[in-house]
Amino acid sequence: MAERLAALGLRAPPKAAESLQARQEREKKEKEERLRQAEAEDAKREQERHRRLEDEQISPPSASKKPPPPPSRNGRSNSIKQAEEVQALKAEEEVQMQEVKILE
């Protein structure tokens, strides 16, 4: 019965024959054991965290390649030229429309 209660994290009822001093010593030992277990778990978690951090810091081999060069700015000037050409065509059309109106 005491084992089942201990597995559930409960204390067995104190024995009537157990003295106050014996009970205090037992509780002190139990507390120390719980503390040791908690410290061991903390150390294990810390090691796992360090291992994960080290794994993340390893750079992939593809990172050593140089990045591709940025696109040239010639593409921009072409688009500006195209926009100017479109405006010029519109201006010519307007001039032609005005000439047609004058002729009518």
ChimeraX attribute file (.defattr): number of C-alpha atoms within 10 A of each C-alpha:
attribute: neighborCount
match mode: 1-to-1
recipient: residues
	/A:1	7
	/A:2	11
	/A:3	11
	/A:4	11
	/A:5	12
	/A:6	11
	/A:7	10
	/A:8	9
	/A:9	9
	/A:10	11
	/A:11	12
	/A:12	12
	/A:13	8
	/A:14	9
	/A:15	8
	/A:16	6
	/A:17	7
	/A:18	10
	/A:19	11
	/A:20	9
	/A:21	9
	/A:22	11
	/A:23	13
	/A:24	12
	/A:25	12
	/A:26	12
	/A:27	12
	/A:28	12
	/A:29	12
	/A:30	12
	/A:31	12
	/A:32	12
	/A:33	12
	/A:34	12
	/A:35	12
	/A:36	12
	/A:37	12
	/A:38	12
	/A:39	12
	/A:40	12
	/A:41	12
	/A:42	12
	/A:43	12
	/A:44	12
	/A:45	12
	/A:46	12
	/A:47	12
	/A:48	12
	/A:49	12
	/A:50	12
	/A:51	11
	/A:52	11
	/A:53	11
	/A:54	10
	/A:55	10
	/A:56	10
	/A:57	8
	/A:58	8
	/A:59	9
	/A:60	8
	/A:61	7
	/A:62	7
	/A:63	8
	/A:64	8
	/A:65	7
	/A:66	7
	/A:67	7
	/A:68	6
	/A:69	6
	/A:70	6
	/A:71	8
	/A:72	7
	/A:73	8
	/A:74	9
	/A:75	10
	/A:76	11
	/A:77	10
	/A:78	11
	/A:79	11
	/A:80	12
	/A:81	12
	/A:82	12
	/A:83	12
	/A:84	12
	/A:85	12
	/A:86	12
	/A:87	12
	/A:88	12
	/A:89	12
	/A:90	12
	/A:91	12
	/A:92	12
	/A:93	12
	/A:94	12
	/A:95	12
	/A:96	12
	/A:97	12
	/A:98	12
	/A:99	11
	/A:100	10
	/A:101	9
	/A:102	8
	/A:103	7
	/A:104	6
